[in-house]
Amino acid sequence: MAGKAVQICTILVILLSAGCRHKVTNEMPRSYAVDKTYERGPLTARLRIDQDKINIAQTLLLELEAQFPSQYRPQMPRIDPVLNDLGLVDWDSPPDRLADDGRLIRTVRYRLEPIVSGSFQIPAFEFRFVDANDPNAIYTLQTEPVEIHVASLLPQDRERLTIDDIEPVVEVRSAWRSLWLAAIMPVVLAGGLIAWLYLRRSKARPVVPILRPAHELAYQRLQALLDQRLLDAGMVKEFYEGLSHVLRHYIEDRFQIHAPEQTTEEFLHNLRQTELLAAHERSQLAEFLNHCDLVKFARLQPTTDQIQRSFDLAKGFIEKTRSDQHLVEVCGEGRW
């Protein structure tokens, strides 16, 4: 019985803490301290940084953008070298958009934070473009290094800083404190007993569930998958298993279709019997799941471009079908 009372109190604490959370919004800067463009024929690479002078408590936004005709497949640069001096706070990869001249625009944004103060360089990045009509034709565009200055929050004359003397020894309090605690302890225990008896006799009240949109859970699972850095460890099959797991659970949460335990063939067959998705959405989903199966079961070794496209397909499907009206209960199920 006492365990039940503790459980109810724990749920109340969770609900109160959930109400105190705030949502962080990443507003795009109105101007950039660094904005450089590199061109080669119809291909364009762009590097933008909102601030090149920050202090140790601030963050900076790094934006990499590629513009290309539809016949090319871009491979966006890796930011691993940057993480030697900066920590990754957040990242965003919106769906490709169409430029005024008919080319496609692909953008990746990284929110970074400094690890130590001082000056360092964001190294040069290499954009790679593969011609779909000739896979052996690979074109590259390379950016220039950018100097970043991170100021410390300590004063410049830190050599003159002195350490204050320690506080004097505090006198030991009298025995009255112990007597007071001994006197009040029975009162506290009696109050706890009364509360337990009240909870025992009162009727069980329903627990208010915590609900979240299905796409928020999917985004959180995608970020958790990336945080495992499976691709850096060469665990491509495990990465695809996780990516397929995220999308299948999203479909179950969003459309109430039991997808995680079905084979790809069973799932696609059942999906064709419904009108939940448009034909092009079913086609993209089939392409993604079949490609995942080839990697997981046929030992296909995907290229970097294929891995990026698979991730973009999964994220783009979630973005296109997101709905704030389809909520998922996350309280008491251990789900995230």
C-alpha positions as a printed Julia matrix, in Angstrom:
336×3 Matrix{Float64}:
   0.0    0.0     0.0
   2.81   2.4     0.9
   4.36   1.76   -2.52
   1.12   2.89   -4.16
   1.22   6.18   -2.28
   4.83   6.77   -3.35
   3.9    6.0    -6.97
   1.08   8.58   -6.95
   3.41  11.23   -5.51
   6.0   10.47   -8.19
   3.45  10.93  -10.98
   2.4   14.3    -9.52
   6.03  15.46   -9.5
   6.43  14.42  -13.16
   3.3   16.32  -14.19
   4.43  19.45  -12.36
   7.9   19.34  -13.91
   6.45  18.77  -17.39
   4.38  21.94  -17.04
   7.51  23.96  -16.3
   9.38  23.03  -19.47
   9.93  25.63  -22.17
  10.3   25.12  -25.87
  13.54  26.33  -27.44
  13.07  28.06  -30.78
  15.93  28.45  -33.24
  15.34  31.79  -34.93
  17.26  32.34  -38.15
  19.65  35.31  -38.03
  18.84  38.39  -40.08
  22.45  38.74  -41.2
  25.61  36.62  -41.25
  29.11  37.61  -40.2
  30.49  35.17  -42.79
  28.71  34.53  -46.11
  30.83  32.96  -48.86
  29.77  31.44  -52.17
  31.79  29.07  -54.39
  30.72  28.15  -57.93
  31.72  25.62  -60.58
  29.55  25.62  -63.66
  25.92  24.99  -62.59
  27.05  23.9   -59.1
  27.17  26.27  -56.13
  28.35  25.79  -52.55
  27.63  28.33  -49.85
  29.0   28.68  -46.3
  27.4   31.02  -43.78
  28.17  31.69  -40.09
  26.06  34.06  -38.03
  28.91  35.13  -35.69
  32.68  34.89  -35.91
  33.27  36.57  -32.53
  31.49  35.07  -29.51
  32.14  34.44  -25.84
  32.41  31.06  -24.17
  28.73  31.15  -23.12
  27.32  31.79  -26.61
  26.65  29.58  -29.62
  27.1   30.07  -33.35
  25.11  28.88  -36.36
  26.97  27.13  -39.2
  24.97  26.75  -42.41
  26.1   24.68  -45.41
  24.11  25.0   -48.63
  24.37  23.32  -52.03
  22.57  24.44  -55.22
  22.52  21.99  -58.1
  20.52  20.82  -61.15
  18.28  17.84  -60.55
  20.6   15.48  -62.46
  23.25  15.79  -59.72
  23.34  14.07  -56.33
  25.15  16.2   -53.72
  27.16  14.78  -50.84
  27.16  17.35  -48.03
  30.41  17.8   -46.06
  30.98  16.02  -42.75
  31.55  18.32  -39.77
  33.69  15.91  -37.72
  36.83  18.17  -37.93
  34.84  21.07  -36.47
  33.94  19.07  -33.37
  37.56  19.17  -32.16
  36.99  22.73  -30.92
  33.19  23.01  -30.88
  30.39  20.93  -29.43
  27.24  20.08  -31.41
  24.14  21.49  -29.69
  21.53  20.92  -32.41
  21.21  20.45  -36.15
  18.55  20.78  -38.81
  18.19  19.52  -42.38
  15.0   20.91  -43.98
  13.6   19.34  -47.16
  15.15  20.38  -50.47
  13.57  23.47  -52.0
  13.44  24.9   -55.54
  15.47  27.98  -56.48
  14.23  30.68  -58.85
  16.51  29.38  -61.62
  15.08  25.84  -61.36
  17.97  24.32  -59.43
  17.49  22.45  -56.16
  18.74  23.83  -52.85
  19.84  21.54  -50.02
  20.7   23.09  -46.63
  22.14  21.72  -43.4
  22.38  23.89  -40.29
  24.42  23.18  -37.16
  24.14  25.0   -33.83
  27.6   24.81  -32.22
  29.03  25.84  -28.85
  32.67  26.54  -27.95
  34.52  24.18  -25.64
  37.34  26.53  -24.65
  38.13  30.2   -25.25
  40.71  31.41  -27.76
  41.05  31.57  -31.55
  40.69  28.62  -33.91
  39.7   27.83  -37.48
  36.65  26.21  -38.91
  38.42  24.1   -41.56
  37.66  24.0   -45.25
  34.68  21.86  -46.3
  34.4   19.8   -49.48
  31.1   19.52  -51.34
  30.86  16.56  -53.74
  28.4   16.3   -56.63
  27.79  13.07  -58.56
  26.29  13.22  -62.05
  23.39  10.73  -62.16
  23.97  10.28  -65.91
  27.63   9.4   -65.31
  28.32   8.02  -61.77
  32.07   8.21  -62.45
  31.86  11.96  -62.94
  32.36  13.55  -59.51
  32.74  17.31  -59.11
  33.96  19.04  -55.95
  33.75  22.5   -54.47
  35.94  23.44  -51.5
  35.37  26.3   -49.07
  38.02  28.34  -47.29
  38.88  28.11  -43.58
  37.19  30.66  -41.31
  38.78  32.18  -38.21
  36.6   32.1   -35.07
  37.38  34.07  -31.9
  35.95  32.92  -28.57
  36.3   35.34  -25.62
  36.53  34.19  -22.03
  34.12  35.44  -19.37
  37.0   35.94  -16.94
  38.63  39.41  -16.68
  41.77  40.03  -18.72
  43.87  40.62  -15.6
  43.08  37.13  -14.32
  46.68  36.8   -13.02
  45.73  39.2   -10.26
  42.8   37.13   -9.08
  43.09  36.14   -5.44
  41.4   33.42   -3.44
  39.47  34.62   -0.42
  40.31  33.21    2.96
  38.18  30.36    4.19
  35.32  31.08    6.52
  36.06  30.81   10.25
  35.16  27.64   12.09
  31.46  27.49   12.98
  30.66  26.8    16.57
  28.85  23.54   17.35
  25.2   24.14   18.09
  23.78  23.18   21.44
  22.02  19.93   22.22
  18.66  21.7    21.99
  18.67  21.08   18.22
  18.82  17.32   18.75
  16.09  17.52   21.35
  13.9   19.54   19.01
  14.35  16.99   16.21
  13.57  14.15   18.6
  10.36  15.89   19.64
   9.13  16.7    16.13
   9.95  13.31   14.57
   6.88  11.54   16.07
   4.66  14.33   14.69
   6.12  13.85   11.2
   5.64  10.1    11.38
   2.06  10.51   12.61
   1.34  12.91    9.72
   2.74  10.41    7.26
   0.61   7.64    8.71
  -2.53   9.8     8.47
  -1.76  10.64    4.83
  -1.24   6.96    4.01
  -4.54   6.0     5.63
  -6.32   8.76    3.71
  -4.89   7.58    0.39
  -5.77   4.01    1.23
  -9.42   4.8     1.91
  -9.92   7.29   -0.9
 -11.01   6.07   -4.32
  -8.33   5.66   -6.95
  -8.22   8.72   -9.17
  -7.39   8.34  -12.87
  -3.89   9.4   -13.85
  -3.86  12.18  -16.42
  -1.84  10.84  -19.37
   0.96  12.84  -21.0
   0.3   13.2   -24.72
   2.75  14.23  -27.44
   2.43  14.48  -31.23
   3.7   11.43  -33.07
   6.16  13.44  -35.17
   7.84  14.91  -32.07
   8.55  11.41  -30.79
   9.9   10.44  -34.22
  12.24  13.45  -34.35
  13.49  12.61  -30.86
  14.16   9.01  -31.91
  16.02  10.17  -35.04
  18.25  12.41  -32.94
  18.91   9.58  -30.5
  19.9    7.37  -33.46
  22.37   9.98  -34.73
  23.81  10.46  -31.24
  24.88   6.78  -31.28
  27.3    7.64  -34.16
  26.85   4.18  -35.67
  28.08   5.25  -39.1
  31.34   6.54  -37.64
  31.87   3.08  -36.16
  31.12   1.39  -39.5
  27.85  -0.11  -38.17
  25.81   0.63  -41.31
  23.42  -2.33  -40.89
  22.62  -1.3   -37.3
  22.02   2.29  -38.47
  19.52   1.12  -41.1
  17.78  -1.13  -38.56
  17.38   1.85  -36.25
  16.19   4.13  -39.08
  13.58   1.57  -40.18
  12.51   1.09  -36.55
  11.93   4.85  -36.13
   9.81   5.16  -39.26
   7.73   2.03  -38.58
   6.9    3.2   -35.04
   6.01   6.65  -36.38
   3.59   5.07  -38.87
   1.99   3.06  -36.07
   1.66   6.15  -33.83
   0.51   8.48  -36.63
  -1.8    6.24  -38.69
  -2.65   3.46  -36.18
  -1.21   0.86  -38.56
   0.6   -1.95  -36.76
   3.88  -1.76  -38.71
   6.82  -2.75  -36.44
   6.16  -6.52  -36.4
   5.12  -6.93  -40.04
   7.41  -7.79  -42.91
   7.88  -5.11  -45.55
   5.75  -7.08  -48.03
   2.91  -7.54  -45.51
   3.01  -3.92  -44.47
   2.96  -2.51  -48.01
   0.15  -4.9   -48.98
  -2.01  -3.77  -46.03
  -1.17  -0.13  -46.73
  -2.47  -0.41  -50.32
  -5.86  -1.44  -48.89
  -6.22   1.95  -47.19
  -6.44   5.56  -48.37
  -4.27   6.98  -45.6
  -1.39   7.88  -47.93
  -1.22   9.3   -51.43
   0.25   7.16  -54.2
   3.57   9.06  -54.33
   3.91   8.79  -50.54
   3.38   5.01  -50.7
   5.96   4.84  -53.49
   8.58   6.73  -51.46
   7.84   4.58  -48.43
   8.23   1.38  -50.46
  11.54   2.61  -51.9
  12.84   3.38  -48.4
  11.77   0.08  -46.79
  13.0   -2.08  -49.69
  16.38  -0.32  -49.6
  16.58  -0.91  -45.81
  15.85  -4.62  -46.36
  18.66  -4.88  -48.91
  21.12  -3.44  -46.4
  19.83  -5.51  -43.46
  19.32  -8.88  -45.16
  21.15  -8.85  -48.51
  24.32  -7.24  -47.09
  24.15  -4.34  -49.54
  26.92  -1.8   -48.88
  25.25   1.59  -49.51
  27.18   4.65  -50.62
  27.35   7.82  -48.55
  24.85   9.41  -50.91
  22.43   6.48  -50.52
  22.69   6.68  -46.73
  21.97  10.41  -46.8
  19.04   9.91  -49.18
  17.55   7.18  -46.94
  17.76   9.46  -43.92
  16.27  12.38  -45.88
  13.42  10.14  -47.13
  12.56   9.08  -43.58
  12.71  12.6   -42.2
  10.88  14.07  -45.2
   8.08  11.49  -44.85
   7.63  12.44  -41.19
   7.66  16.14  -42.05
   5.07  15.79  -44.85
   2.65  13.68  -42.77
   3.08  15.39  -39.4
  -0.1   16.31  -37.52
  -0.57  17.98  -34.14
  -3.98  16.29  -33.83
  -2.53  12.75  -33.64
  -1.23  12.43  -30.09
   0.54   9.51  -28.44
   0.33   8.65  -24.77
   3.85   8.55  -23.32
   3.1    8.46  -19.56
   3.69   5.15  -17.82
   4.73   3.24  -20.94
   8.43   3.94  -20.89
   8.17   5.43  -24.36
  10.14   8.42  -25.59
